[in-house]
Amino acid sequence: MKYLVPVLLLMMMLSGCLNSGATTSEGPVVPEMETIIESENHSHQFMNIQPMSVANNTAYEVNGSVWVMANWTWVFHEPVLWEQGNMTMQIMVGNESNNTVVWESTPANNTGSFNLSLDSLNTTLTLRVQATGSDNPTDNLPADWFHVHWYVEVMRPVSA
């Protein structure tokens, strides 16, 4: 018991020395992110004799970063009476009253692909395909057609 009092006094005197007194700061807070993957196909085969048009739109609400990939294949014949059919692809951001086209292409090659990355969006992302084509019943060729495969990855912060 006679050693207990000095040991307790020594422990009480040294207990304040264990803390350096400096505050430690944590690193920057990185929000937890989640990935949403969407896949969309736009395609059409023109079975009409005269040229006609078709359009497909897909809209996504985006709050974060987005990566869009498009793969396309098409066949447009050149008829004798009118111009060859074509296809136009667009990526737009904004709402219905104020859309901004961030990418547009009328591909000259019948196959191809494209990638686009956009950061810090808080708006609607719209993928659009417009095409014009026809079918000539007097030849043995298949009708005009197109196929576009859209692949979309959205990275957004997880709300706590």
C-alpha positions in Angstrom: 0.0 0.0 0.0 2.9 2.4 0.6 3.9 2.0 -3.0 0.4 2.6 -4.4 0.2 6.3 -3.5 3.5 7.3 -5.3 2.5 5.2 -8.3 -0.9 6.8 -8.5 0.6 10.3 -8.0 3.1 9.6 -10.8 0.4 8.3 -13.1 -1.7 11.4 -12.5 1.2 13.7 -13.2 2.1 12.0 -16.4 -1.4 11.5 -17.7 -1.4 14.9 -19.3 1.8 14.2 -21.2 0.2 11.5 -23.4 -1.7 14.1 -25.5 0.4 16.3 -27.8 -2.3 19.1 -27.7 -2.2 19.5 -31.5 -5.4 18.8 -33.3 -5.3 16.3 -36.2 -7.2 17.1 -39.3 -8.6 14.5 -41.6 -8.0 14.6 -45.3 -10.5 16.0 -47.8 -13.9 14.4 -47.7 -14.5 12.5 -50.9 -18.2 11.7 -51.4 -19.2 8.1 -52.0 -20.1 7.7 -55.7 -22.5 5.2 -57.4 -22.5 4.2 -61.0 -25.7 3.9 -63.0 -25.3 2.0 -66.3 -27.9 2.3 -69.1 -27.9 0.7 -72.5 -30.3 1.9 -75.3 -30.8 0.8 -78.9 -32.3 3.0 -81.6 -33.0 1.2 -84.9 -35.3 1.3 -87.8 -35.8 -0.3 -91.2 -37.5 1.8 -93.9 -40.2 -0.2 -95.7 -41.7 2.7 -97.6 -41.2 3.4 -101.3 -40.7 7.1 -100.9 -38.2 8.7 -98.5 -39.4 9.1 -95.0 -37.8 10.2 -91.7 -37.8 8.7 -88.2 -36.4 10.1 -84.9 -35.7 8.4 -81.5 -35.0 10.4 -78.3 -34.0 9.1 -74.9 -33.6 11.4 -71.9 -31.7 10.8 -68.7 -31.7 13.0 -65.6 -28.1 13.4 -64.6 -26.6 14.7 -61.4 -22.9 14.0 -61.7 -20.5 13.0 -64.4 -21.5 11.0 -67.4 -19.7 8.9 -70.1 -21.5 8.2 -73.3 -20.5 5.7 -76.0 -22.3 5.3 -79.3 -21.8 2.4 -81.8 -23.6 2.6 -85.1 -24.2 0.6 -88.3 -26.3 1.6 -91.3 -27.1 0.8 -94.9 -28.5 3.5 -97.1 -28.9 2.8 -100.9 -28.7 5.5 -103.5 -32.0 5.4 -105.3 -32.3 6.8 -108.9 -35.0 9.3 -108.1 -33.8 11.0 -104.9 -30.8 11.4 -102.7 -29.3 8.7 -100.5 -30.7 8.4 -97.0 -28.7 9.5 -94.0 -28.5 9.5 -90.2 -27.7 12.2 -87.7 -26.9 11.6 -84.0 -26.9 14.2 -81.3 -26.1 14.5 -77.6 -27.9 17.4 -75.9 -27.9 18.8 -72.4 -30.6 21.0 -70.9 -34.3 21.0 -70.6 -36.9 21.0 -73.4 -37.0 24.8 -73.7 -33.2 25.3 -73.6 -31.2 22.4 -75.1 -27.6 22.7 -76.0 -26.1 20.3 -78.5 -22.7 19.1 -77.2 -22.0 16.6 -79.9 -23.5 16.0 -83.4 -22.5 13.7 -86.2 -23.7 12.7 -89.6 -21.5 9.7 -90.1 -20.1 9.0 -93.6 -18.9 5.5 -92.7 -21.6 2.8 -92.3 -20.0 1.6 -89.1 -18.2 3.4 -86.3 -18.2 4.5 -82.7 -17.7 7.6 -80.5 -17.0 8.4 -76.8 -17.9 11.5 -74.9 -17.3 12.4 -71.2 -19.0 15.2 -69.4 -18.3 16.3 -65.9 -20.5 18.0 -63.2 -23.9 17.9 -64.9 -27.1 18.6 -63.1 -29.6 18.6 -66.0 -31.2 16.4 -68.6 -29.0 14.5 -71.1 -30.8 13.6 -74.3 -29.6 11.1 -76.9 -31.2 11.6 -80.4 -31.0 9.7 -83.7 -32.7 11.1 -86.8 -32.7 9.3 -90.1 -34.2 9.4 -93.6 -34.4 6.4 -95.8 -36.6 4.4 -98.2 -37.0 1.0 -99.9 -37.0 0.4 -103.7 -39.3 -2.5 -104.5 -37.9 -2.8 -108.0 -34.5 -4.0 -106.9 -33.5 -7.1 -104.9 -31.6 -5.1 -102.2 -32.8 -4.9 -98.6 -34.5 -1.7 -97.5 -32.4 1.2 -95.9 -31.8 0.6 -92.2 -29.8 1.9 -89.2 -28.9 0.7 -85.7 -27.3 2.8 -82.9 -26.4 1.3 -79.6 -25.9 3.9 -76.8 -24.0 3.0 -73.6 -24.3 5.5 -70.8 -22.5 5.5 -67.4 -23.6 8.1 -64.9 -21.4 8.7 -61.8 -23.3 10.5 -59.1 -22.7 11.1 -55.4 -24.7 9.0 -53.0 -26.9 11.1 -50.8 -26.4 10.5 -47.1 
